[in-house]
Amino acid sequence: MFSLYKKELQSFFFSPFAYVLTALFMLIFSFAFVTAIASMDSNVLKFSFPGIFYDNFFFFIFIIPILTMRSFADERRGGTEVLLLTSPLSVGKIVLAKYFSILTVFAVMMFSTLFFPVYAAINGQVMWSSLICAYLGFYFWGMVCIAVGMLLSSLTGNAIIAAILGEIIMEGTLLVDQIGGTALVNAYPKLNSAISWISMQRRFIYFSQGMFRLEDLIFFLSAAAVVICWNIIAIEKRRWSHS
Amino acid sequence: MVEIKNLSKYYGRNPAVKGIDFEIRDNEILGFLGPNGAGKSTTMNIIAGYLPSTGGTVTVNGFDITEQASEAKKCIGYLPEIPPVYPDMRVEEYLTFVAGLKGVPRKERKAQVEDAMAKLHITDMRRRLIRNLSKGYKQRVGFAQALLGNPKILILDEPTVGLDPTQVMEVRNLILELGKDHSVIFSSHILAEVSAVCQRVVIINKGEIMAEDTIENLEKNLTADTVLNLTAEGDKDKIIRLLKDIRGVNSVADVKEISENRNLYQIELAEESVRNEIMSVLLNNQCSIVEMHLAKLNLEQVFMKIIQEKKKSSLEQLIDETKQSNPYDEEV
């Protein structure tokens, strides 16, 4: 399993792929950073980052499907899927190895953005508690999105289609909130509470305010686990009904 | 040893393999022969554990390929039709990765990779990106991959496709070499290759096994009738009449006119000794014999004959079946 994990990481870092994405990620982050500083009140004493994360989402969410689109689609197209599936590794381990490698790339991308808070801390004051929580929340959200992106890659078998579908679904998860805010949905309290339960953005708000709630952690982890299991089943299912 | 019992595979409602049985014995090279679309690749994919079967079992060294997949897959080295290589990796890097994937202990990986590269003569290419290799070299990298982990059973799906004649010879020799301590099953639609390498062949067509035997037996059984090719000078009708009158001649066909007054005939004999009689009859009737030789079917013809015979018989069977299911047809 470690061999596959290592190979996947190599395929990201021995090509411009990971670097271009990280650069793009930092670019988006720096735009949000500059805008946040420009629009800052003069009576703010401590610099808080969650707002920046918040502004970032709409752009950042587009990066994840690009990160995950090739994971299974390329294996299928290149005929290397045979190699993996005839190896002694089980499908579960194959999916997990790929998942962990993308999580690692994602962690590197997150790490690169630490530049901004560190820079802000040198020149001013930063609310570290809410910053750390925001980073964690951001990462957990990313874990779910990566699992979804991988599932799409394995279901469609085509990197471009997987990326486009991924963008739509990611946008959809953000729009759930807008829908939740409409008068129509608010007229039905039960529907509203259901929507706010599945809304990842609302869960992120708690993190961004420096609150680490077990409930949210479990939500993100279990959502990621469900999607990964779905992926494993989808691959097995396609083998059995291969045509 | 691999045992295949009553194996079948349906893609939707289309059968690709219909209940086949055969086995691959220890240290044997088995040829798997059939025209395109016969079900060769499907069968090999199932044996290698890539595709699950619809029915039947595959047992590899005592491990069921679906029940004890991991153990069974450790005994198998598989080279699929399209070599499963990553174009963005270097040869050595790729092979080291595959060795890890197959669970070769870290210490042994380097030695095994070196060994596999040496066997396939790709040591010079170790630093090259696979993307930049020619088709033949990619095929060899794919082959080297199958040898990693020292599997006892090798499944090779058309291993010589895309290779030049010298490389084909090298790969054949390699297969012969490997056959000493491995069980090898290898598919091909090139018959010369199969007869050069294999001890035993399984012929498959349309998902069914047509024949399973050693090459000598196949050739022997299917050439029970002795066929004589005769080139003679003289009046065609007269020669045919004379030949047909000889006892022991089953049929005479005039195949083609070679030049004026000289024709090639194909004669089926009940037994070989009739040819002396033919000679004397023709000479007594002032017909001169230019050439005469016994025809022996080669594997190519055996193959065609098997496939055609079965086609005919399955057609007859189909007609019988429709007759049985529509008993009113004849009355109408």
Contacts between the chains, C-beta under 8 A, distances in Angstrom:
chain1	res1	chain2	res2	distance
A	2	B	100	7.2
A	3	B	97	5.7
A	3	B	99	7.9
A	3	B	100	2.8
A	3	B	101	5.1
A	4	B	97	7.9
A	4	B	100	7.9
A	4	B	101	6.1
A	6	B	97	7.7
A	6	B	100	7.6
A	7	B	86	7.9
A	7	B	89	7.8
A	7	B	97	4.8
A	10	B	89	7.9
A	10	B	93	7.8
A	11	B	86	7.6
A	11	B	88	6.5
A	14	B	88	7.5
A	15	B	88	6.6
A	78	B	84	7.7
A	78	B	85	8.0
A	78	B	86	7.0
A	78	B	87	7.1
A	79	B	80	6.8
A	79	B	82	4.2
A	79	B	83	7.7
A	79	B	84	5.4
A	80	B	84	4.5
A	80	B	85	7.0
A	80	B	86	6.0
A	81	B	84	7.8
A	82	B	45	7.6
A	82	B	48	7.8
A	82	B	50	5.2
A	82	B	78	7.4
A	82	B	80	4.8
A	82	B	84	5.0
A	83	B	84	3.7
A	83	B	98	7.0
A	83	B	101	7.4
A	83	B	145	7.3
A	84	B	101	7.4
A	85	B	49	7.2
A	85	B	50	5.2
A	86	B	48	4.7
A	86	B	49	5.4
A	86	B	50	5.1
A	86	B	73	6.0
A	86	B	76	7.0
A	86	B	78	5.0
A	87	B	73	6.5
A	87	B	98	7.9
A	87	B	101	4.7
A	87	B	102	5.9
A	88	B	69	7.9
A	88	B	70	4.6
A	88	B	71	7.9
A	88	B	73	4.8
A	88	B	74	5.0
A	88	B	102	6.4
A	88	B	103	5.6
A	89	B	70	7.9
A	89	B	101	6.6
A	90	B	69	7.4
A	90	B	70	6.8
A	239	B	50	7.5
A	239	B	51	6.3
A	239	B	52	6.0
A	240	B	52	5.3
A	241	B	12	8.0
A	242	B	11	7.1
A	242	B	51	5.6
A	243	B	11	4.4
A	243	B	12	5.7
